[in-house]
Amino acid sequence: MQMPDYSQITAAILEKARKEEALPLKNEACRSKFFFHPHPTPKVCLFFHGFTAGPYQFEPIGKAFFDAGYNVLVPLQPGHGKAGDWDGDNPPPLPTDVQVYQSFVREWLDIAQTLGEKVIVGGLSTGGNLAAWLALEYPQQIDRALVFAPYLSSSNKLVDWLVDILPFYFEWFNKDAPGNFGYDGFPIPGLELFLDLGKEILERSPNAPTAPMFVLSSDGDRVTSQDDQRALFQAALQHQPKAWYYCFDENLKIAHRMMTKMEGNDYQDLVIALAKAYVESDLSWAEVKKIAQQMRQGKSFKAVVEALNLQQRVSPELSIMLTLSVNHSSRLVADVAEDAGSCS
């Protein structure tokens, strides 16, 4: 049987999106986002939004990667974004079986592979869990993983305990915050499965091969555990020298929802620059540390890169990442330079 060509594949994806348009959604921003070039691209980005949110979280970074020559997929996750009068008596229809999400991300990984040569996966919060799981499950099929503030566990262990034992409905404290187009609340079992998935990822990662993974944290994140995010990075680094870690300084006030200005991150473009620096560079963590250490001694990025003969393996955004770090806060560069990073 003849395989469908590129135009047929993209047409099928867009037709799938048109069917989604017939569904009543809570907000138009929740619809899947696809950015396609008229031809396959060297790299394809597949992004997963956060819990109770929607694809709008990855629209800015999706457009940035599209403008850089990538095809980009940001699908709406199962049970998310649907219109309804949701409350404790009538909770939103979020899955309570992790296999629903795992089947979903597998399907989209298969689709992404038909749109270009290499696939980059990424996700925020619980979407970060899904990206990390794919990186561990299919390391040979993924070129890079961008893991933004993954929900491996909460910053407060009491919260984890409550999630484990209480099957109640929870309403977000920031439900009326700018840029919140997703659900106002959720039944706890819908979140519990991601806490269990986070535990699985942390248990597997020390002994499992992984695709190259960039774990991004923030001191301003009061939701997730930076300790566990550093542990994921350290475990990945044992198997993958091209694993990176970065922690935003608390002075930047980058909270858990770090992907858009709309959701309160004034440094949205810095997050995008770091992501592009990772995807478009071919450097080990040891090489990144070496550049950062010499820049801290007063040398320019260009001079360090030339001295180390790394010109062909660095992205222009890596210069932005490290130069902005030096100018804004020496502590950010110190984080990059540490073996395990530091968010304390």
C-alpha positions, 0 to 999 in steps of 0.5 A: 500500500502506498504511503500518504505523502506530506500534503496528505498527512498535513491535510489529515491533521488539519481535517482533524482540527476542523472536526475539533472546531465543531466541539464546544470548547471553553475558549477558542484559545484551547483549540489545537495549534498547528504550524506547517511549512509546505514541505517536511522540515529537518526538525519537528516540535511536538509540545504538550500543554499543562494540566487543565490548560490548553495549547495556547500555552505553547503558541508563542514558542510554537511560532518562534520555532516555526519562524526558525524553520520547524513544523510545530504541533500543539495538540489539545489533550484528552478531556481538556478545554471542553465547554460546560458548567463544571463544578464539584458536582459536575467536574470536567471530563479529565482522564483518570487513567494514565494510559489515555495520555500515554496512548495520546502522546504515542499517537502524536509522536508517530504523526510528528515523525512523518513531518520531518527528519527529527522530533523535539518533544516538550511540555510544561508541568504535567505536559513536561511529565509526558515529554520526559516519559516519551524521552525515556520510553523512545530515546532513539526516536526523539532528538531532544526533550524540553521539560519545562517545570515538570510536575514530578512532585509538589513543592509542598509534600503535604500537597502530595499527601492530600492528592494521594488520599483525598478524592475531592474537587479542587478549584484553582486559587488563580482561576481568574488570573490573566491568560487562564483559559482552561478549567477553573478546577478539577477532580483530584484523581485527574491530577493524581495520575501525573503525581504517580507518573512523576514517581515512575519517571524519577524511579526509572531515570537513573537506570534508563537511557534517555533522549537528550533532555533540557530540564528548566526550573524556576526559583519563582515556581511555588508549585513543583519541586525543584529538588526532583527536577534537579534529580531528573537532570542528574539521572539523565546526565548519567546516560546522556552527556547532552542533558542540560539544566537551568534554573531561573533566579527568583528575582525574575519572578518567573512562576510555574506558568512560564511559557507566555507573557499572557500568563504572567511571565515578562521573560517569555522571550528568554524562555524561548531563547533558552529552548532554541539554544538547546535545540540548535546547539550540539554541546554536552553539559560539560562544554556549556559549563566550560563556556560559562566558567570562562565568561564569568572570568570576563571573556566574551562569548565569541572569544570563548567559543572560538578558543574552544573551536565550538563555532559550528556547534553553538546556536546564536541563542546560546550567546543570548542565554549566557550574555543575558545571564551575565548581565542580569544576574551572575547567579544565573550563570553560576547555576549553569556552571554547577554540576547539578545546577542550583535553585536553592 
